[in-house]
Amino acid sequence: MKKAEIAIIGGTGFEKMFANTEKLHVGTPYGIPPPLFTGKIGEKNVVFLPRHGPEHSIPPHKVNYRANIYALHQLGVERIIAVNAVGAINKDFKPSDIVIPHDFVDFTKNRPATFYDEAPVIHIDVSQPYCPEIRETLIGCAEKLGLRLWNRAVLVCTEGPRFETPAEIEMFRRLGFDVVGMTGVPEVVLARELAMCYAVLCFVSNMAAGMQERLTPKEVYDISRRVQPKMEQILIETVKALAVERRGKCPCANALKDARLKQC
């Protein structure tokens, strides 16, 4: 297998970002992920994983998140930048805005969410859920491009595949959440469990339920096509700016240190 330093996990509208590059099929103990695409950005080897499959055929609640993350781990990936379409809960956020969350809340229900279902018992620290080094680089690159950016936000992840109800969105707003999506968890947790750096780059595809008359997948896809060039430019500049070696400024690389439960 070819080794890659950095992975990009693409969501809605980003399935074909690396479609003309070399394709890899990787097996894992957790199943087979979608085909991976390898290429270069600058001098760095990069692997692209289309989260929903090359033709967007996998709904969010059926994505094999463990297979996806483990496949990247097998390729030697240490840093992951994930792309997510989100709905705005915070009324200040608007469609096409760029959002780089700093925290998340998990409202999923039925997804395998850990690699550690058996002994030894592992408790991963997520006091800083997203890699601060990648976040800092994403924010800096987005600011240089002059984009409308929110550099702090709480992302709440729901099960899907339905959109949320107005009552659910009102609850989320009262709890202080800013954006809502269906794919941010358990990706972030699984990456931390394998000591991989992970951060997410979001774009607002719609106002959440109750903030506009109705929601449709077409609206999400139309916005994704509109913002894709901006998102791709942020990704390219971020990959180029990231150091080859991790600098130890994040909790990610040492995530398993002291995470194992030991009896006294």
C-alpha positions as CSV (number, residue, x, y, z in Angstrom):
1,M,0.0,0.0,0.0
2,K,1.1,3.5,-0.7
3,K,1.7,5.7,2.4
4,A,0.0,9.1,2.7
5,E,0.6,11.8,5.3
6,I,-2.7,13.5,5.1
7,A,-6.3,12.4,4.3
8,I,-9.3,14.5,3.2
9,I,-12.7,13.0,3.9
10,G,-15.2,14.5,1.5
11,G,-19.0,14.8,2.0
12,T,-21.9,16.0,-0.1
13,G,-20.7,17.4,-3.5
14,F,-17.0,16.5,-2.9
15,E,-17.2,12.9,-4.1
16,K,-15.3,13.6,-7.4
17,M,-12.6,15.9,-5.9
18,F,-9.8,13.3,-6.6
19,A,-11.8,11.2,-9.1
20,N,-9.0,11.3,-11.8
21,T,-6.2,10.1,-9.5
22,E,-5.1,6.6,-8.6
23,K,-7.8,4.4,-7.0
24,L,-7.1,2.1,-4.0
25,H,-9.3,-0.7,-2.6
26,V,-8.4,-1.3,1.1
27,G,-9.8,-4.1,3.3
28,T,-10.1,-3.7,7.1
29,P,-11.2,-5.8,10.1
30,Y,-14.3,-3.6,10.1
31,G,-15.3,-4.1,6.5
32,I,-14.5,-2.4,3.2
33,P,-14.6,1.3,2.8
34,P,-15.4,3.2,-0.4
35,P,-12.5,3.3,-2.9
36,L,-9.7,5.7,-1.8
37,F,-8.1,8.1,-4.3
38,T,-4.4,9.0,-3.9
39,G,-2.6,12.0,-5.3
40,K,-0.3,14.9,-4.4
41,I,-1.0,18.4,-3.2
42,G,2.3,20.2,-3.4
43,E,4.9,17.7,-2.3
44,K,2.6,15.9,0.1
45,N,1.0,12.5,-0.6
46,V,-2.7,12.9,0.1
47,V,-5.5,10.3,0.1
48,F,-9.1,11.3,-0.5
49,L,-12.0,9.3,0.9
50,P,-15.5,9.9,-0.4
51,R,-17.5,9.4,2.8
52,H,-20.8,8.5,1.0
53,G,-19.1,6.6,-1.8
54,P,-18.1,7.9,-5.3
55,E,-21.7,8.2,-6.3
56,H,-23.1,9.4,-3.0
57,S,-24.9,6.1,-2.5
58,I,-24.4,5.6,1.3
59,P,-26.7,7.5,3.7
60,P,-25.1,9.1,6.8
61,H,-26.5,6.5,9.3
62,K,-25.1,3.6,7.2
63,V,-21.5,5.0,6.6
64,N,-19.0,2.5,7.9
65,Y,-17.1,5.0,9.9
66,R,-14.8,2.4,11.6
67,A,-13.7,0.9,8.2
68,N,-13.1,4.4,6.8
69,I,-10.9,5.6,9.6
70,Y,-9.1,2.3,10.0
71,A,-8.3,2.2,6.3
72,L,-6.7,5.6,6.5
73,H,-4.7,4.5,9.6
74,Q,-3.4,1.5,7.6
75,L,-2.1,3.8,4.9
76,G,-0.1,5.7,7.5
77,V,-2.3,8.8,7.6
78,E,-1.6,10.9,10.7
79,R,-3.8,14.0,9.9
80,I,-7.4,14.0,8.6
81,I,-9.3,17.0,7.4
82,A,-13.0,16.3,7.1
83,V,-15.5,18.3,5.0
84,N,-19.1,18.5,6.2
85,A,-22.3,20.2,5.0
86,V,-24.2,21.6,8.0
87,G,-27.4,23.4,8.8
88,A,-27.2,26.7,10.7
89,I,-28.8,26.8,14.1
90,N,-27.2,30.0,15.1
91,K,-29.2,32.8,13.4
92,D,-26.0,34.8,12.6
93,F,-24.8,32.0,10.4
94,K,-25.9,32.1,6.7
95,P,-25.8,29.6,3.8
96,S,-22.3,29.5,2.1
97,D,-20.6,30.6,5.3
98,I,-17.4,28.6,6.3
99,V,-17.4,27.1,9.8
100,I,-14.5,25.5,11.6
101,P,-16.1,23.9,14.8
102,H,-14.2,23.7,18.1
103,D,-16.5,21.3,19.8
104,F,-19.2,18.8,19.2
105,V,-22.3,17.1,20.8
106,D,-23.3,13.6,19.8
107,F,-27.1,13.0,19.2
108,T,-26.5,9.9,17.1
109,K,-28.2,6.7,18.2
110,N,-27.2,3.5,16.5
111,R,-23.6,3.9,15.2
112,P,-20.6,1.8,16.3
113,A,-18.6,4.5,17.9
114,T,-15.4,2.9,19.2
115,F,-12.6,0.5,18.3
116,Y,-12.5,-0.6,21.9
117,D,-15.5,-2.8,22.6
118,E,-13.4,-5.3,24.5
119,A,-10.5,-5.4,27.0
120,P,-8.4,-3.5,27.6
121,V,-10.8,-0.8,28.6
122,I,-9.9,2.5,26.9
123,H,-11.3,6.0,27.8
124,I,-10.2,8.6,25.3
125,D,-9.9,12.2,26.4
126,V,-11.8,14.6,24.1
127,S,-11.3,17.9,26.1
128,Q,-10.0,19.3,22.7
129,P,-12.1,17.2,20.2
130,Y,-10.5,18.7,17.1
131,C,-6.8,19.0,16.5
132,P,-5.8,22.6,17.4
133,E,-2.8,22.5,15.0
134,I,-5.0,21.7,12.0
135,R,-7.7,24.1,13.1
136,E,-5.2,26.9,13.4
137,T,-4.0,26.2,9.9
138,L,-7.5,25.9,8.4
139,I,-8.5,29.2,10.1
140,G,-5.4,31.0,8.8
141,C,-5.8,29.8,5.3
142,A,-9.5,30.7,5.2
143,E,-8.8,34.2,6.6
144,K,-6.1,34.8,3.9
145,L,-8.7,33.9,1.2
146,G,-11.0,36.6,2.7
147,L,-13.9,34.2,3.2
148,R,-16.9,34.7,5.5
149,L,-15.7,32.5,8.4
150,W,-16.8,31.4,11.8
151,N,-13.7,30.0,13.6
152,R,-15.6,28.7,16.7
153,A,-18.8,26.7,16.7
154,V,-20.4,23.8,18.4
155,L,-21.5,21.1,15.9
156,V,-24.3,18.8,17.0
157,C,-24.4,15.5,15.0
158,T,-27.8,13.8,14.5
159,E,-28.6,10.3,13.3
160,G,-30.4,11.1,10.0
161,P,-31.2,10.4,7.3
162,R,-34.2,12.7,8.0
163,F,-33.7,16.3,8.6
164,E,-34.4,17.6,12.2
165,T,-37.7,18.9,13.4
166,P,-38.2,22.6,14.3
167,A,-38.6,21.5,17.9
168,E,-35.3,19.7,17.9
169,I,-33.6,22.7,16.4
170,E,-35.1,25.0,18.9
171,M,-33.9,22.7,21.7
172,F,-30.4,22.7,20.1
173,R,-30.4,26.5,19.9
174,R,-31.4,26.8,23.6
175,L,-28.5,24.4,24.5
176,G,-26.1,26.7,22.7
177,F,-25.3,24.7,19.6
178,D,-24.4,26.5,16.3
179,V,-24.6,24.0,13.4
180,V,-26.1,20.6,12.8
181,G,-25.0,17.8,10.6
182,M,-25.3,14.0,10.2
183,T,-21.7,12.8,9.7
184,G,-19.3,14.4,12.2
185,V,-19.6,11.7,14.8
186,P,-18.2,9.1,15.3
187,E,-15.5,10.1,12.8
188,V,-13.8,12.5,15.2
189,V,-13.8,10.0,18.1
190,L,-12.5,7.1,16.0
191,A,-9.6,9.2,14.7
192,R,-8.7,10.2,18.3
193,E,-8.8,6.5,19.3
194,L,-6.1,5.8,16.7
195,A,-4.0,8.8,17.8
196,M,-4.7,10.6,14.5
197,C,-5.1,14.4,14.2
198,Y,-8.6,15.3,13.0
199,A,-10.4,18.6,12.3
200,V,-13.5,19.5,10.3
201,L,-14.1,22.2,7.7
202,C,-17.8,22.9,7.3
203,F,-19.9,25.0,5.0
204,V,-23.5,26.1,5.8
205,S,-25.8,24.5,3.2
206,N,-29.1,25.7,4.7
207,M,-30.8,27.3,7.7
208,A,-32.1,24.5,10.0
209,A,-35.7,23.4,10.3
210,G,-38.1,26.1,11.5
211,M,-35.8,28.8,10.2
212,Q,-37.0,28.4,6.6
213,E,-40.1,27.0,5.0
214,R,-38.8,23.5,4.0
215,L,-35.5,21.6,3.5
216,T,-34.5,19.6,0.4
217,P,-31.4,17.6,-0.5
218,K,-31.3,19.6,-3.8
219,E,-30.8,22.8,-1.8
220,V,-27.8,21.2,0.1
221,Y,-26.3,20.0,-3.2
222,D,-26.7,23.4,-4.9
223,I,-25.0,25.2,-2.1
224,S,-22.2,22.6,-2.1
225,R,-21.5,23.2,-5.8
226,R,-21.4,27.0,-5.2
227,V,-18.9,26.8,-2.3
228,Q,-16.8,23.9,-3.5
229,P,-14.1,26.0,-5.2
230,K,-13.7,28.0,-2.0
231,M,-13.5,24.8,0.1
232,E,-11.0,23.2,-2.2
233,Q,-8.8,26.2,-2.1
234,I,-8.8,26.2,1.7
235,L,-8.0,22.4,1.7
236,I,-5.1,22.9,-0.8
237,E,-3.6,25.8,1.1
238,T,-4.0,24.0,4.4
239,V,-2.3,20.8,3.2
240,K,0.6,22.8,1.8
241,A,1.0,24.8,5.0
242,L,0.9,21.8,7.4
243,A,4.3,20.6,8.5
244,V,5.4,17.1,7.5
245,E,6.0,16.1,11.1
246,R,3.5,16.7,13.8
247,R,4.8,19.3,16.2
248,G,3.3,18.0,19.4
249,K,1.1,21.0,19.9
250,C,-2.0,18.9,20.1
251,P,-3.4,16.1,22.2
252,C,-3.9,13.7,19.3
253,A,-0.6,11.9,18.9
254,N,-0.5,10.9,22.6
255,A,-4.2,10.2,22.9
256,L,-3.6,6.6,24.1
257,K,-1.1,7.6,26.8
258,D,-2.8,7.0,30.2
259,A,-6.1,6.1,28.4
260,R,-6.1,2.5,29.5
261,L,-8.0,1.7,32.7
262,K,-5.7,-0.1,35.1
263,Q,-6.6,-1.6,38.4
264,C,-4.6,-0.4,41.4
